[in-house]
Structure formats: structure tokens, C-alpha cells
Amino acid sequence: MAGNCSRPVKAVIFDLDGTLLDTESLVRSVSATVLERHGAKLTPDAEKAALGRRPLEAWQAVIEVLDVKGSTAQQLFDESEPLLQARWPDAHLLPGAERLLHHLHAKGVPVALATSSSRASLQRKLFTENKRHILEQFQAVTCGDEVAEGKPAPDAFRNIASQLQLDPADCLAFEDAPSGVDSATAAGMRVVVVPSLTNRLAYPKPEIDAKSGCCEVLSSLLDFQPSQYGLPGFEDLICGVTPMHPPWRLVGTVVKGFGRGSKELGIPTANLDNSALQAVLAETVTGIYCGWASIGSSSETYKMVMSIGWNPFYKNTEKTAEPWLLHDFPEDFYGEQLRLAVCGYIRPEANFTSLEALIARIHEDARISRNSNTRIAVDCLATECCTISNQHPKLHCLLRSLGISQCEAWH
């Protein structure tokens, strides 16, 4: 069992950027643009050094790693900040973030935020129509410009524990950045790590029974099991699948992949072009999902199961999205537009000891998808419509768009 139940958690403290909110993709893009103006290129080492720090300290770390000449952290900050401020409202919540926050809040578990963002940037990031309610769920908030020292110093997390009037050892922190993990550890808290760096070697090795520090590393907030920390467990699983609220929409062109789906696995998966992923999902978002698909100009919809990630068994060096449409097609559909409604999360990516084990697991994922997709789609869409009524016009329209009859939906 992961986690440490010997001391039940009394409060949960979240980092914001890269943990709850996908701002890291925006920061990466803007930072690369600014550095190019100064004759430098953003590298993984520079990203690691900057991740989780306050903006000026992050830029200073980048300058030192890349040995950028003739530029100061303040100059790079002044160039990047207007670009970022314009894009902050576009940052979306990461998978599982809203679900976990809502669950903890509904169960009466104190939830707080310890972020390196300034108070002004926090307002810009969360004060949008679809994210404003998130900020209302925090019982305490500490921003980067409200403490003497930023992460990896423990100030932000200690400040939160003080506001909650709790011993840091009674708090569980969620972090994505190595500097944030160090910060929460120094404050005396247990830490669940959801990495925003693909290089897992950048993070401490988890110790299940740790009294402080990294106790678990997850691929996604969707994988977190609150009951393992003495917290109320989730009650929303449908046939063992986690519903996605809201469901994702992915649209892309079907491209040629590795050629192993039909030949080696006997499973005719499609491959989406990478731009479809980059526009919607953070780099580190991976896992096995289920949902619905339609192709080209056709209004027909098909159940599907999809792998997103690097496929550990094949050790891919490029992230892919490989949906398997659970239908027998007479011919390939390369070049066609593929539209996906991702409604459920099945499991994290995993490695396998043999090709046979991989194939068996893929077929099991397909079985789960076939059994759960209709119920999950109805759950997601009904939640989105704020009602469960087959007379609701918006829900009826959404169900029809997925090819689900009212009779099927409500049984």
C-alpha cells in the first residue's frame, strides 16, 4: 500500500503551477521565445533549475545554468511577464485537479494553497469564469511575494500550517517541482509528487513510511487514493473507471504511427498528430482513457480506448496518443480528422514483462471501455448540464452527438 496511515492527514496543501494548473506549458513556450532573443536555448537542465521558483529567482537560475551573457534576471522577467500575463487566463486545470479539490472540500478536509506565484498573478490565473470557484475552496493561501524566501525554502508551507493552526507533520503537500518538494520537506510535511518533468530522476525516491518528504510519486492526480492517508475515499467510480469532469475534446489528423498496432499486437490503433496533443494536454499528462470517437464528416460515433504517453514497453522517445476505435472498419482512415470525447480514466501507463502481457492488458482496457463508456458519458454530460434529466434539451443534444439513444443512456 502506498502512503502512510500511521498519522492521518488533517489538511492538504497544494502547489498551483504544474500541480493544479497547466501553466508550465505556457511558461516553457514563453521562456523559449525570450531566450532566443538573447541567443540562448531553453534546455531540460534549465527547466529543472527554474521549476517551482519565484519568477525572478527562476530567471536567475536559468541565466546561471545557460550562462546567458549580458542579460539580467530582471530584464528577462520584464520581457516575459507581459507575454505570460496575456496567456494566464488560458491555462486549464490539470487532470484530476477539480475532482480532488471538490472531493476534499465536500468532505470537510481543510485545503490550502502554497504557490510561488505573486498574488497579482494568482488572481489573473484563477479569476476566470471557469476557474473562479477553485480559489473559493482554499481555507488559506500563501503567495510567493508574501514570504521572505521562496521555494525551495520552507517559508510558504510553514506559513500555511501556521494559518491552519496545524503541525506541519499533519499536512500532506502536493508538488510537481523538485524545488517545491524540497520546500514542503523542509517544512516537515509529507509530499505526494506529481511530476511536471519527464525525467523522474530529478525527484527523490519515495519512501512509503516517510514522516516527512516524498512518500509517493503519481503520474496524475487521478491516481491519488485519499483513503491511504486516512482521508475519505472517492465514491464516483463507474465500473472502476474515473469519470472526467469536464470531458476532454481532442481533434486531430490520423497519421501513420509505428506500424506495430495491427502487425505486432493485432490491435488496429490510430495515431493522432502531435499538434492535437500539444494544444490541449500538458507534456506529462499520460495514461489510459476511454470515450467516444467520430471520423471525418461522418456523424457515426464509436466507443474507444486510448493510450496517451511514451509506452514504457516500447520505450518511445516521442509522446503519442493512440486511440483504438472499438469497431471493425473495412479500410484505414489515414489523413481523416478524428474527433475524440475523452470521458473516463482507466489507469496509469505501465510497463509489462512480455508482449503477451501487454496485449492482454490492452484487451482488458477495451473490455472496461465497452462496459463503462455509456454510463460514464451520461455521468459526464449530465454533470456538465447540471441536471440528470433526459428531458433536458442540452443533455439530449449532447447524447445524440455521441450516438447514444435515450433508451440506452438511462439503463
N, C-alpha and C positions, 0 to 999 in steps of 0.2 A: 504494500500500500504506500502511495506517495503521500507526503505531507506529514505533519506532526500533531497528533491529537493530545499529547500529554499536557499541553497548555492551550486550551481552546481560545480561539481568536475572538477578541471583543470589538475590534474595529478594523476596517480595511481601508488602506490608503493607496491611492493611485497616482502614478505619474500621468501626464497628459499626452505630450507629443510622442508618438510612436507606440504608446501603450493603449490609450483610448482613441486617439485621433490620428489619422494618417496625414501628418504634416511632414514626415520625413521625406516623402517623395517630392513634395514641393520644395523643401529646403535643399535637397540634393540637386534638383534641376536649377534652382536659382543660384546656388553656390557654384555650380559648374560654369554657369554663364558669367558670373562676376570674375571668377578666377581666370577664365580665358582672356578677359580684357587685360589681365595683369601677367599674361604669358605663363600661366600655370594650369595644371590639370588636376582635377579632384581625383584622389586615389582612395582605395579602401582603408589604408592606414590613416589618412587624414580624416576620413569619415568617422572612424573609430575614436580618434582623439577628440573630435568635436562633439560627438553624440551625447546628448543629455545635459550639456553645459549651458550656462547663460550665454546669450549671443556674443558679447564682446570676448568672453573667455573662450568660446568656441572658435571664433575667428583667430584669436591669438594662437590657439593650439594648431590650427590649420597652417598658419604662417610658419610656425616652428617645424612642423612635420615636412612641409613642402619647400622650406627655405625660400619663401617669397621675398624678393628684394624690392626695396623702395616703396613698400606699402605698409600701412599700419592697420591694426585691427579696427580702429575707429573708421578709417577710410572704407574698408571692405564692408563694415556694418552699414555705413551711410549709403553705400551703393545698393546693398541687398535689401535693406529694410523696406523701402517703398515698393519694391517688387513683391516682397512677401506679404506686406500689408494688403495689397490688392488681391492676393490669392488666398489669404486665410479663410475667407467665408466659404471657399470651395472645398476645403478639407472635410472629408467624411469620416464618420466613426468606423473604427476597425471591427472586424467580425467578432461578435460576442460581447462587445462593449456595452451596448444598450441593454442587452438581455441581463448581463451580470449586475449592472448598476440598478436596474429596475427590481431585480430579484432581491438584492440585499436591502434596498430601501423599503420594499414591501414587507420584508420580514423583520424590520426594525433594527437592522445591523447598522451602526454608525459608519458612514462612508465619508472620506475626505480626499482632498487633492493637494499634492505637493509637486509643484511644477517649476521648471526653470524659466518659463515664460514670464514676462512682465505682466503686471495687472492690466495694462492697456492692451497688450497682445491677446491676453486671455479673453477679454471682452470681445475683441474682434473675431477671435476663432469660434467662440461659442454663442455669441449673441446673433444667431441667425434663426429663421423661423423654425427650422427642423432640428436645431440643437439647443435652443434656449432652455428647454426643460432639463437638460443634463446638469447644468450648473446649479439648478434648484435642489438637486438631490444630495449635494455635499453639505455636511454639517460644519466643515471647516475647510478653509482654503489658504494655502501659503504660496505666494509667487516669488519668482527669482529676485525681484527688486525689493523684497520685503525682509530679506535676511542678510546678515553680514557676509557670509561666504556661500557661494553656490555649490552645487554638486560637483565633485564627489564629497565635499564636506557634509556633515550630518545635519546642518542647521535646519533645512526645510522640514525634514522628517521629525526632528526633535520639536520644532515649533508646533507641528500638527499634534503630536502626542500631548504637548502641554495644553493646547486649546481643548482637546478632548478629555483632558484630565485623566490620562491613562499612562500606565507604564509602557514604554516602547516595546517591551517583550510581549505585551498583549495585543500588539498590532501586526497585521500582515500587509506587507507592501507589494505592489505590482510595479515592475520596471521593465523597460526594454533596452536600456543603455547600460554599458559597463560602469559608467560614472554614477548612474543612478543606483545600481546595485551596490556599489561601494558606499554611497551616501546612506542608504537605508541600513546597510550592515553596520556602519559606524555608529548609527543611532541606536543600535541594539535590537533591530527588528528582523523577523523572518521575511524572506523575499521570494516571491514567485516571479520567475523571469520569463518574459515572452519576447524573445529576441527580435530586434529590428535590423540586426546584422546577420547576413547569411553564414558568416564564419562563427560557428558555435564555440571555437577555441578561444574566442575573445571573452568568454564568460566563465565564471567559476564552476567547478564541478558541483552539482547539487548533492547535499547531504540530507537525507530524509529526516533524520532526527536532530537537525541543527537547531540550537536555541536562538541563534541569530545567523543572518546570512542566507545564501541561496539554498533553498530546500527543495525546489522543483523548477524544471525548465519545460515549458509548454510550447507547442507550435502555434497555439491560438488560445484566446480567452474562451473559445468554445469548448476547449478540453478541460477547463477547470472544474473540479469536483468539490464544492463547498463543504460537504459532509466530512471530508478527510481532514478538515481543520476545525471541526466542532461547530460548523455553521449550518443553517438549514439547507437541505438539499434541493435541487431543482425538481419541479413537478410538471415540466412541459414537454417531456419526450414523447414522440409519437412513433410507435413501433421501433423504439430505440434510436430514433433519429431526432436531432435538434432542429426545430423549425427556425428559419431565417426571417427575422423581422427587422427591416423590410426585406423582401426577396431581392436578390441581385438581378440586374439585367445586363447580360453580355451580348454584344453584337460584333461579329467579325466574319472575315472571309475564311472559308475552309481551304487550308493549304496542305501540301504534301508533307508528311511527317517523316518518321524514321523507317517506315515500311515494315515494322515488326508486328503491328497490331494484328492484321489478318494472317500474315505468313507464319509468325513465330508463336503468337498467342491464340490464334483462331478467334480473335475478337476485333471486329471492324470499327476501331475508334476513328474519330475525325480529329483534326488538329486545327485550332484557331490561330490566326496570325497574331504575333506578339503584341501588336499595337492595341488589339482589343483588350488584352490584359493590363497593359501599362496605363491605359486611360481610366481604369476602374479600380484595380487592386494594387495594394502595396506589394513591394517586391517580396516580402517574406510571407505573404498570405499563401498558404498551401492547404492540402487536404483532399478528402474525397467527399463529393457533394452529389445531391440528386435534384431533379427538377424536370423541366419540360423544354422542348425544343421545336422550332419550326425552321423550314429551309426555303430559301429563295422567295418567290412570290406566292408560294403555297400557304394556305391558311390551316393546313393539317398540322396537328401537334402530336409529339411523341414523347413518351417518358424517356428520361436519360439519366445516366450516372456518369460523373466526370471526375477525373483526376487533375488537380492543379499542383504543379511543383516541379521537382527535379528528378522524380522517380529514382529513389535510392538504389533499387535493384540494378538499374542500368547505369547509375551514376551519371545522369545527364549533366551537362555543363550549362545548359540553357533551360530556363523555366518554360514549361508548356502547359496548355490546357487541352486535355484530350477527352472530349465527351464521347460516350458510347450511346448512340440512339438505339433504344431497345425495340427495334423494328427491322424486318428484312427488306432491304432496298434492292431493286433489280440492277442498279449501277452506281458507280461513285458519283459524288457531287462536289468535286474539287472546283474552286472558283465561285461557288454559290455563297450567298450570305447566310450565315447561321445565327439564329436568334435564340438565346437561352434565358429562361427564367429559373434561377437557382433558388430553390425553396427550402432545402434541408442540408444539414451537415451530418455525414455518416461517421467519419473517423479521421484521424491524422494520417499523413503519409507514413509508410512503414517499409522496412527492408524485409526480404524473405530469403530463406536458406536455399530455396530451389525455384526453378521456373514453374514447376507443378504447383508449389505452394502459392506463388503469385497468381497463377491462373485461377486456382480455386478461390482465392480471396476476392478477385475481381468478379467472379460469378456470384459470390455471396453478396457483394455490394449491389450487383444488379438485382438479385432477389429482394434485397431490402428495399431498393428503389421501387421495384414493381409493387411491393406490398404497401408502401407508405406514401407514395407520391400524391395520390389524390387527396388523402386526408391532410397531408402537410400543405398542399396548395390551398385547400379550403381554409385551413387554420391561418396561414399567412395572409391570404387575401381578405378573410373576414376581419382579422385584426386591423389590417390596413384601412378597411372601410368602417371600423369602429362599431360593427354590429355583426351578429350572426343571424341573418335572415335571408332566405332565398327570394324574398320579395324586394330586397334592396337593389335598386337599378344598377348602381356602380358594381356591386359584387356580381350580379348576374352577367353584366357585360364582361367583367374580368374572367369569370368562369368560362364563358363562351369563347373568349380569346384563347383560352388554354385547351379548348376542345373537351371540356368536362360538362356533361349534362347535369341538370339539376337533380335528376333522379340518382345519378352516380355520386354526386357531391355530398348528398345528405344521408348516405347509407354506409 
